[in-house]
Amino acid sequence: MLRPATNLAEVLSTVDEPAFAGPCSAFPVVEVAGGCAPEAPADLAGTGIAAEVLADLVLKFANASPTFTADGAVRCVALPRGLVGDLLEHLRRDKLVEILGEASPFNYRFAITERGRARAVHLLQHCGYIGPAPVPLEAYAASLEWQLAQFPPITGAQVQAALAELVLAPDVVEIAGLAAASGRSLFLYGPPGNGKTTLGHVLHGAFDGTIWIPHCIGVGSEVICVYDAQHHHEEPPTVGKGETGKVDRRWVRIRRPFIVAAGEMSLDQLELAYSAGSRFYQAPMHLKANGGIFLLDDFGRQRVAPQELIKRWIFPLERGEDYLTLHTGQKLRVPFRQMLILSTNLEPRDVMDGAFLRRLGYRLRLDHPTPEQYAGIFTRYAKRCGVGVSPGVVEHLLERYREEQRPLHSCEPRDLIERARDICLYRGAPLALSDDTLDLAWKGYFGERQPGA
């Protein structure tokens, strides 16, 4: 949920507190040309991660190539040049790396020593992660709370603008808007093909703005990857001349997330995913969705009973926090700060009981469109395709629905127009929505199904 937590101190804590080196200023920010950005740490203690863990990360990077430069290490671990220099000096004193010479002014070439390689191999057996340095869990939680507090409340105008492309009854728009503005969960149900999934997608348009998330979280020497290029859309910040060094590059600026799971969802996908091969963790999808929307589509058709999924989410939905467990058994308390949308073609009573339903924020049934709504959807999609709709075309289609006793579905105007496009392209003609073309599109779409199907 996106509502402020009642006890921020609890959200920022962990059940088993990792040992951090020095004080961790939760989420220091700096003003840059594009607004606020996470401030680069001034010293190793300011990273919130033990210096030994950071040095080990640089050593694993060094092990990946015969030689490397200080600049290369800076790009890999995403820490300021001065801090990386301190780490390299520490490794050099311990005879784990050696200086080969100057690559360019203020940039030296290094090579890992045999002693360093032996240690790196040992480190990789515990954690294979090589990349931007992690941030502490408490810094991630604090950053999320601070950033969400900066967003203005979602308004009715924003929701109406986001849903403008859909033809919906006013009360549907209002209930969807109430769920988005409150940050409560939204349970969408009704017959298939009437826009439940589409509504979840376009509602994300009301979630304006961007947020900063870390590439990964560090808990002791364990690493949990949060940033996912497959699900997150990076929005590089606007940084003025001379401001690049002020920004902590361990963080990524992204659009507020929108993450979808469907029938493949299982309970283990709601936990930390530990890879025995890479020996680090991927955050579960709902953690990656923090600050945005997590849509579970086809709810009730997963490989796990829907009641079990809801039971897994009851505590996070009510408290705004979740518990995750490392493979060592250490439990972590993490923020659960996204809007959860459940979408199903099944009847509510078939996927959960009344006690679970009461714990969900808002319920919204999307039913078959009225003939007027169907005509509106058809006309609007035709306009998007750049083609006009002659008088009587929609009525001709509606008459066929009545003759064959077919219920109207919101997806069918789009589907029929797209098949009309296929027909015209096949015939080498421009798109035109004539009765004859749509009759062929109808036959190709509905086939020989019996009336009432």
C-alpha positions as CSV (number, residue, x, y, z in Angstrom):
1,M,0.0,0.0,0.0
2,L,1.1,3.6,-0.5
3,R,-0.4,5.0,2.7
4,P,2.2,6.2,5.2
5,A,3.3,3.6,7.7
6,T,2.1,4.2,11.2
7,N,5.5,3.4,12.7
8,L,8.4,4.3,10.4
9,A,11.0,3.1,12.9
10,E,9.6,-0.4,12.6
11,V,9.6,-0.3,8.8
12,L,13.2,0.8,8.8
13,S,14.4,-2.0,11.1
14,T,15.2,-5.6,10.5
15,V,14.5,-8.6,12.7
16,D,18.2,-9.6,12.6
17,E,20.0,-6.3,12.3
18,P,23.1,-6.5,10.0
19,A,26.3,-5.0,11.2
20,F,27.0,-1.7,9.4
21,A,30.3,0.1,9.5
22,G,29.7,3.5,11.1
23,P,26.5,5.6,11.1
24,C,24.2,5.4,8.2
25,S,22.5,8.7,7.3
26,A,19.2,7.2,6.1
27,F,18.8,8.8,2.7
28,P,20.8,12.0,2.2
29,V,19.8,13.9,-0.9
30,V,21.4,16.7,-2.9
31,E,19.8,19.3,-5.2
32,V,20.8,19.0,-8.8
33,A,19.5,20.5,-12.0
34,G,16.8,17.8,-12.3
35,G,15.6,18.1,-8.7
36,C,16.7,15.9,-5.8
37,A,19.1,13.0,-6.1
38,P,20.7,10.6,-3.6
39,E,23.9,12.3,-2.4
40,A,27.2,10.5,-3.0
41,P,28.9,9.4,0.2
42,A,31.8,11.5,1.3
43,D,33.7,8.6,2.9
44,L,33.5,4.8,3.2
45,A,31.5,5.1,6.5
46,G,28.9,7.2,4.6
47,T,28.1,4.2,2.3
48,G,26.5,2.4,5.3
49,I,28.3,-0.8,4.1
50,A,31.4,-2.2,5.8
51,A,34.6,-1.2,4.1
52,E,35.7,-4.9,4.0
53,V,32.6,-5.8,2.0
54,L,33.3,-3.0,-0.5
55,A,36.9,-4.0,-0.8
56,D,35.9,-7.6,-1.5
57,L,33.6,-6.3,-4.2
58,V,36.5,-4.5,-5.9
59,L,38.7,-7.6,-5.6
60,K,36.1,-9.7,-7.3
61,F,36.0,-7.1,-10.1
62,A,39.8,-7.3,-10.3
63,N,39.7,-11.0,-10.6
64,A,37.5,-10.8,-13.7
65,S,40.3,-9.5,-16.0
66,P,44.1,-9.8,-16.3
67,T,44.5,-6.0,-15.7
68,F,42.2,-3.2,-14.9
69,T,42.2,0.5,-14.2
70,A,41.0,2.6,-11.3
71,D,38.5,4.2,-13.6
72,G,37.2,0.7,-14.6
73,A,36.7,-0.1,-10.9
74,V,34.9,3.2,-10.4
75,R,32.5,2.4,-13.2
76,C,31.8,-1.1,-11.9
77,V,31.2,-0.5,-8.2
78,A,29.6,3.0,-8.8
79,L,31.4,4.7,-5.9
80,P,33.2,8.0,-6.0
81,R,36.7,8.0,-7.3
82,G,38.2,8.9,-3.9
83,L,36.5,6.0,-2.1
84,V,37.5,3.5,-4.8
85,G,41.1,4.8,-4.5
86,D,41.0,4.1,-0.7
87,L,39.7,0.6,-1.3
88,L,42.4,-0.1,-3.9
89,E,45.1,1.2,-1.6
90,H,43.8,-1.1,1.1
91,L,44.0,-4.0,-1.3
92,R,47.5,-3.0,-2.4
93,R,48.7,-2.8,1.2
94,D,47.3,-6.3,1.8
95,K,49.2,-7.5,-1.3
96,L,46.0,-8.5,-3.1
97,V,46.5,-6.2,-6.1
98,E,49.6,-4.4,-7.5
99,I,50.1,-1.3,-9.5
100,L,51.4,-1.8,-13.0
101,G,51.8,1.8,-14.0
102,E,49.9,4.9,-15.0
103,A,47.2,4.4,-17.6
104,S,46.4,8.2,-17.9
105,P,46.7,11.2,-15.6
106,F,45.4,10.2,-12.2
107,N,44.3,6.8,-13.5
108,Y,46.5,3.7,-12.7
109,R,46.6,0.2,-14.1
110,F,46.4,-2.6,-11.6
111,A,46.6,-6.4,-11.7
112,I,45.4,-8.9,-9.1
113,T,48.1,-10.9,-7.3
114,E,48.1,-14.7,-6.8
115,R,47.2,-14.1,-3.2
116,G,44.4,-11.8,-4.3
117,R,43.1,-14.3,-6.8
118,A,43.0,-17.0,-4.2
119,R,40.9,-14.7,-1.9
120,A,38.7,-13.7,-4.8
121,V,37.9,-17.3,-5.6
122,H,37.0,-17.9,-2.0
123,L,34.8,-14.8,-2.0
124,L,33.0,-15.9,-5.2
125,Q,32.1,-19.2,-3.6
126,H,30.1,-17.2,-1.1
127,C,28.7,-14.5,-3.3
128,G,29.2,-14.2,-7.0
129,Y,27.8,-10.6,-7.3
130,I,30.0,-8.1,-9.2
131,G,28.5,-4.7,-9.9
132,P,27.4,-1.5,-8.3
133,A,28.0,-1.4,-4.5
134,P,24.9,-2.2,-2.4
135,V,23.1,0.3,-0.1
136,P,21.9,-0.7,3.4
137,L,18.4,-2.0,3.8
138,E,17.5,0.8,6.1
139,A,18.6,3.4,3.5
140,Y,16.3,1.8,0.9
141,A,13.4,1.7,3.3
142,A,14.0,5.3,4.3
143,S,14.4,6.5,0.7
144,L,11.1,4.9,-0.2
145,E,9.2,6.5,2.6
146,W,10.8,9.9,1.9
147,Q,10.1,9.8,-1.8
148,L,6.5,8.7,-1.5
149,A,5.9,11.5,1.0
150,Q,7.0,14.0,-1.7
151,F,4.4,13.0,-4.2
152,P,1.2,15.1,-4.2
153,P,-2.1,13.1,-3.7
154,I,-3.5,11.5,-6.8
155,T,-6.5,13.5,-8.0
156,G,-9.6,12.7,-9.8
157,A,-8.4,14.7,-12.8
158,Q,-5.3,12.6,-13.0
159,V,-7.3,9.3,-12.9
160,Q,-9.7,10.6,-15.6
161,A,-6.8,11.6,-17.8
162,A,-5.2,8.2,-17.4
163,L,-8.4,6.3,-18.2
164,A,-9.5,8.7,-20.9
165,E,-8.7,6.1,-23.7
166,L,-11.3,3.7,-22.2
167,V,-15.1,3.8,-22.4
168,L,-16.1,3.3,-18.8
169,A,-19.1,4.2,-16.6
170,P,-18.4,7.2,-14.3
171,D,-18.7,5.0,-11.1
172,V,-16.1,2.6,-12.5
173,V,-13.7,5.5,-13.0
174,E,-14.4,6.9,-9.6
175,I,-13.9,3.6,-7.7
176,A,-10.6,3.0,-9.6
177,G,-9.5,6.5,-8.7
178,L,-10.4,6.0,-5.0
179,A,-8.2,2.9,-4.9
180,A,-5.3,4.6,-6.6
181,A,-5.5,7.8,-4.4
182,S,-5.8,5.8,-1.2
183,G,-3.1,3.3,-2.1
184,R,-5.4,0.5,-1.1
185,S,-5.7,-2.8,-3.1
186,L,-8.1,-3.1,-5.9
187,F,-10.0,-6.3,-6.8
188,L,-11.2,-6.4,-10.4
189,Y,-13.6,-9.1,-11.5
190,G,-16.1,-9.9,-14.1
191,P,-16.5,-11.8,-17.4
192,P,-13.4,-12.0,-19.7
193,G,-12.7,-9.5,-22.4
194,N,-14.1,-6.5,-20.7
195,G,-11.0,-4.5,-19.8
196,K,-9.8,-5.6,-16.4
197,T,-6.2,-6.0,-17.4
198,T,-6.3,-2.9,-19.5
199,L,-7.7,-0.9,-16.7
200,G,-4.9,-2.0,-14.4
201,H,-2.3,-1.0,-17.1
202,V,-3.7,2.5,-17.9
203,L,-4.4,3.3,-14.2
204,H,-0.6,3.3,-13.9
205,G,-0.7,6.6,-15.9
206,A,-2.1,8.3,-12.8
207,F,1.1,7.5,-10.9
208,D,3.2,10.5,-12.1
209,G,6.8,10.9,-11.4
210,T,10.0,8.9,-10.9
211,I,11.7,7.3,-7.9
212,W,15.2,6.4,-7.1
213,I,15.9,2.7,-6.3
214,P,19.2,1.0,-5.5
215,H,20.8,-1.4,-7.9
216,C,21.0,-3.7,-4.9
217,I,20.7,-4.0,-1.1
218,G,23.4,-5.2,1.2
219,V,22.7,-7.2,4.3
220,G,26.1,-8.0,5.8
221,S,27.9,-9.7,3.0
222,E,24.7,-10.8,1.3
223,V,23.4,-9.0,-1.8
224,I,19.8,-8.6,-2.9
225,C,19.3,-7.2,-6.5
226,V,16.4,-4.7,-6.7
227,Y,16.9,-2.9,-10.0
228,D,15.6,-5.1,-12.9
229,A,16.0,-3.7,-16.4
230,Q,13.2,-6.1,-17.6
231,H,10.6,-4.5,-15.3
232,H,12.0,-1.1,-14.5
233,H,12.2,1.8,-17.0
234,E,15.2,3.9,-16.3
235,E,14.8,7.7,-16.5
236,P,18.3,9.2,-16.4
237,P,18.4,12.3,-14.2
238,T,19.1,15.8,-15.5
239,V,22.5,16.7,-14.0
240,G,24.1,20.0,-14.5
241,K,27.7,20.6,-15.4
242,G,29.9,19.7,-12.5
243,E,27.1,18.0,-10.6
244,T,27.8,14.4,-11.7
245,G,30.1,13.7,-8.8
246,K,27.4,14.8,-6.3
247,V,25.0,11.9,-7.2
248,D,25.3,8.5,-5.6
249,R,25.5,6.2,-8.6
250,R,24.5,3.1,-6.6
251,W,20.9,4.4,-7.2
252,V,18.9,4.3,-10.4
253,R,16.1,6.8,-11.3
254,I,13.1,4.9,-12.7
255,R,9.5,5.6,-13.6
256,R,7.2,4.5,-10.8
257,P,7.1,0.7,-11.4
258,F,4.3,-1.3,-13.0
259,I,4.9,-5.0,-12.6
260,V,2.6,-7.8,-13.8
261,A,2.4,-11.4,-12.9
262,A,-0.1,-13.9,-14.2
263,G,-0.9,-17.6,-14.1
264,E,2.8,-18.5,-13.6
265,M,2.8,-16.9,-10.1
266,S,3.7,-19.2,-7.2
267,L,4.4,-18.7,-3.5
268,D,8.1,-19.0,-3.9
269,Q,8.1,-16.0,-6.3
270,L,7.0,-13.9,-3.3
271,E,10.2,-14.7,-1.5
272,L,13.9,-13.9,-2.1
273,A,15.2,-15.9,-5.0
274,Y,18.6,-17.3,-4.2
275,S,20.7,-18.7,-7.1
276,A,23.1,-21.4,-6.1
277,G,25.0,-20.6,-9.3
278,S,25.4,-16.9,-8.9
279,R,25.2,-17.0,-5.1
280,F,23.2,-13.8,-4.6
281,Y,19.5,-12.9,-4.4
282,Q,16.9,-11.4,-6.7
283,A,14.2,-9.4,-4.9
284,P,10.7,-10.7,-5.3
285,M,8.4,-8.9,-7.8
286,H,6.3,-7.2,-5.1
287,L,9.5,-5.6,-3.7
288,K,10.5,-4.5,-7.1
289,A,7.0,-2.9,-7.5
290,N,7.4,-0.7,-4.4
291,G,6.4,2.8,-5.2
292,G,4.1,1.8,-8.0
293,I,1.6,-0.9,-9.0
294,F,1.8,-4.7,-8.8
295,L,-0.9,-6.4,-10.9
296,L,-1.7,-10.0,-10.4
297,D,-3.6,-11.0,-13.5
298,D,-5.7,-14.2,-14.0
299,F,-6.0,-14.4,-10.2
300,G,-7.3,-17.8,-9.2
301,R,-5.6,-19.6,-12.0
302,Q,-2.1,-19.8,-10.4
303,R,-0.4,-23.1,-9.5
304,V,-1.2,-22.2,-5.8
305,A,-4.7,-21.9,-4.3
306,P,-5.8,-18.2,-4.3
307,Q,-6.5,-18.4,-0.6
308,E,-2.9,-19.2,0.0
309,L,-1.8,-16.2,-2.0
310,I,-4.1,-13.9,-0.2
311,K,-3.1,-15.3,3.2
312,R,0.5,-14.5,2.2
313,W,-0.4,-10.9,1.6
314,I,-2.7,-10.2,4.6
315,F,0.0,-9.0,6.9
316,P,1.8,-6.9,4.3
317,L,-1.5,-5.3,3.1
318,E,-2.4,-4.3,6.7
319,R,1.0,-3.2,7.9
320,G,2.8,-1.9,4.8
321,E,5.7,-4.2,5.5
322,D,6.8,-7.7,4.7
323,Y,9.2,-10.3,6.0
324,L,11.7,-12.0,3.8
325,T,14.2,-14.8,4.7
326,L,17.8,-15.3,3.6
327,H,18.9,-18.8,3.0
328,T,20.9,-18.5,6.2
329,G,17.6,-18.2,8.1
330,Q,18.0,-14.5,8.8
331,K,14.7,-12.7,8.6
332,L,14.4,-9.2,7.1
333,R,11.7,-6.6,7.5
334,V,11.2,-4.8,4.2
335,P,8.7,-2.2,3.0
336,F,5.5,-3.3,1.2
337,R,4.5,0.0,-0.4
338,Q,2.8,-0.5,-3.7
339,M,-0.8,-0.6,-4.9
340,L,-1.9,-4.3,-5.3
341,I,-4.4,-5.0,-8.1
342,L,-6.0,-8.5,-8.4
343,S,-7.8,-9.3,-11.6
344,T,-9.9,-12.4,-12.2
345,N,-12.6,-13.8,-14.5
346,L,-13.8,-16.0,-11.7
347,E,-16.6,-15.1,-9.2
348,P,-15.2,-13.6,-6.0
349,R,-16.8,-16.5,-3.9
350,D,-14.8,-19.0,-6.0
351,V,-11.4,-17.5,-5.2
352,M,-11.7,-16.2,-1.6
353,D,-14.1,-16.1,1.3
354,G,-15.7,-13.1,2.9
355,A,-13.0,-12.7,5.5
356,F,-10.4,-12.2,2.8
357,L,-12.6,-10.0,0.7
358,R,-13.1,-7.6,3.7
359,R,-9.4,-7.1,3.9
360,L,-9.1,-5.9,0.3
361,G,-9.4,-2.2,-0.3
362,Y,-11.9,-1.8,-3.2
363,R,-13.9,-4.2,-5.3
364,L,-14.9,-3.4,-8.9
365,R,-16.9,-5.5,-11.3
366,L,-16.3,-4.8,-15.0
367,D,-19.4,-6.2,-16.8
368,H,-20.3,-6.5,-20.5
369,P,-20.6,-3.1,-22.2
370,T,-23.9,-1.6,-23.1
371,P,-24.6,-1.2,-26.9
372,E,-23.8,2.5,-26.5
373,Q,-20.5,1.8,-24.8
374,Y,-19.7,-0.8,-27.5
375,A,-20.4,1.8,-30.2
376,G,-18.2,4.3,-28.3
377,I,-15.3,1.8,-28.1
378,F,-15.6,0.9,-31.8
379,T,-15.6,4.5,-32.9
380,R,-12.8,5.5,-30.7
381,Y,-10.5,2.6,-31.8
382,A,-11.4,3.2,-35.5
383,K,-10.3,6.8,-35.0
384,R,-7.0,5.7,-33.5
385,C,-6.5,3.6,-36.6
386,G,-7.2,6.6,-38.8
387,V,-10.3,5.3,-40.4
388,G,-13.9,6.6,-40.4
389,V,-17.0,4.7,-39.4
390,S,-19.9,5.0,-41.8
391,P,-23.4,5.4,-40.5
392,G,-25.0,2.0,-39.8
393,V,-21.8,0.0,-39.5
394,V,-21.9,-0.4,-35.8
395,E,-25.7,-1.1,-35.8
396,H,-25.0,-3.8,-38.4
397,L,-22.6,-5.4,-36.0
398,L,-24.9,-5.0,-33.0
399,E,-27.7,-6.7,-35.0
400,R,-25.5,-9.7,-35.6
401,Y,-24.9,-9.9,-31.8
402,R,-28.6,-9.9,-31.2
403,E,-29.3,-12.5,-33.9
404,E,-26.6,-14.9,-32.6
405,Q,-27.4,-14.1,-29.0
406,R,-23.8,-13.2,-28.3
407,P,-22.9,-11.1,-25.3
408,L,-20.9,-7.9,-26.0
409,H,-17.3,-7.8,-24.9
410,S,-15.2,-4.6,-24.7
411,C,-12.3,-6.2,-26.5
412,E,-14.3,-7.2,-29.6
413,P,-14.4,-3.8,-31.4
414,R,-10.6,-3.7,-31.4
415,D,-10.3,-7.3,-32.4
416,L,-12.8,-7.0,-35.3
417,I,-11.1,-3.8,-36.6
418,E,-7.7,-5.5,-36.5
419,R,-9.0,-8.4,-38.5
420,A,-10.6,-5.9,-41.0
421,R,-7.1,-4.4,-41.2
422,D,-5.7,-7.9,-42.0
423,I,-8.3,-8.4,-44.7
424,C,-7.6,-5.0,-46.4
425,L,-3.9,-5.5,-46.3
426,Y,-4.2,-9.0,-47.8
427,R,-6.3,-7.6,-50.6
428,G,-3.9,-4.7,-51.1
429,A,-6.5,-2.1,-50.2
430,P,-6.6,0.7,-47.6
431,L,-8.3,0.0,-44.4
432,A,-12.1,0.4,-44.7
433,L,-14.8,-0.7,-42.3
434,S,-17.5,-1.8,-44.7
435,D,-20.3,-4.3,-43.8
436,D,-18.7,-6.9,-46.2
437,T,-15.3,-6.6,-44.7
438,L,-16.6,-6.7,-41.1
439,D,-18.7,-9.8,-41.9
440,L,-15.6,-11.6,-43.1
441,A,-13.8,-10.4,-40.0
442,W,-16.7,-11.6,-37.9
443,K,-16.5,-15.1,-39.4
444,G,-12.7,-15.2,-39.0
445,Y,-13.0,-14.1,-35.4
446,F,-16.0,-16.0,-34.1
447,G,-15.7,-19.0,-36.4
448,E,-18.7,-21.4,-36.4
449,R,-19.5,-21.1,-32.7
450,Q,-23.2,-21.8,-31.9
451,P,-25.5,-19.0,-31.0
452,G,-25.3,-18.1,-27.3
453,A,-21.7,-19.2,-27.0
